[in-house]
Structures are given as C-alpha cells and as structure tokens.
Amino acid sequence: MRACGGWLARRWALARIGRGQSVSLASTPLDRRAGMASVSMDTAGVRPGSFKLRVDYLDAAQARALHLALSRRLDPDLAIP
C-alpha cells in the first residue's frame, strides 16, 4: 500500500501488504454527506508518531471495495460479505 500526505512538504509511505495488521474504514459526518470515506492500514513495526498509511477522500463505494480487498489480502479466510 502507498500513501502520500502533507501540504507544503510531501511525505510518502510504503508498506508491504504482508506487514499489515489491521485495515479500517472511516467516515466523518461531512464525509458521509459528500459520499466519501477513508481507508487506513496499521502495519507491524511502526514507530509511534510516524506517518500513518491512510487514503482519504475516496468515493464511499471505492473505499468499501479497497477495504474489502485489503482485508481479504490480510486474512484470506475472512468472510466479509
């Protein structure tokens, strides 16, 4: 997974899917009103305060699809509908 952040200074974060521990899907009330969501992935061995792997401002359907795909990669036996 690759994520980018920062306004003045760009930061990139890369992580192998195999190092992932959890995947989350989140949306604020404003995100839901606009039909958007965010997907984030926590990885093993990350320093506290380091850049978080998160993809913001995705279309809600795209965010759900990405969340499902990453979740299945982390746990192939996962039975998410």
HUKAQUI-V856932 format. One record per residue. N is the residue number from 1. PHI is phi as a letter, one per 30 degrees, with the letter a starting at -180 (none if undefined). NEAR is the number of other C-alpha atoms within 8 Angstrom. Layout:
n | phi | near
N | PHI | NEAR
N | PHI | NEAR
This chain:
n | phi | near
1 | none | 7
2 | b | 8
3 | b | 10
4 | b | 9
5 | a | 7
6 | j | 7
7 | c | 5
8 | d | 4
9 | c | 5
10 | d | 8
11 | b | 8
12 | c | 8
13 | b | 10
14 | b | 8
15 | b | 9
16 | d | 7
17 | e | 9
18 | d | 6
19 | d | 8
20 | d | 13
21 | c | 9
22 | a | 9
23 | b | 12
24 | b | 8
25 | c | 11
26 | b | 7
27 | a | 10
28 | d | 7
29 | e | 6
30 | d | 7
31 | e | 11
32 | d | 11
33 | d | 7
34 | d | 6
35 | i | 8
36 | c | 13
37 | a | 16
38 | b | 13
39 | b | 14
40 | b | 11
41 | b | 12
42 | c | 10
43 | b | 10
44 | d | 7
45 | i | 4
46 | c | 6
47 | d | 5
48 | e | 4
49 | i | 4
50 | d | 6
51 | d | 6
52 | d | 8
53 | d | 12
54 | b | 9
55 | c | 10
56 | c | 7
57 | i | 8
58 | d | 10
59 | e | 9
60 | e | 10
61 | d | 6
62 | d | 8
63 | d | 14
64 | d | 9
65 | d | 8
66 | d | 9
67 | e | 12
68 | d | 9
69 | d | 8
70 | d | 10
71 | d | 12
72 | d | 10
73 | d | 9
74 | d | 11
75 | b | 7
76 | e | 7
77 | d | 5
78 | d | 7
79 | c | 4
80 | c | 4
81 | d | 2
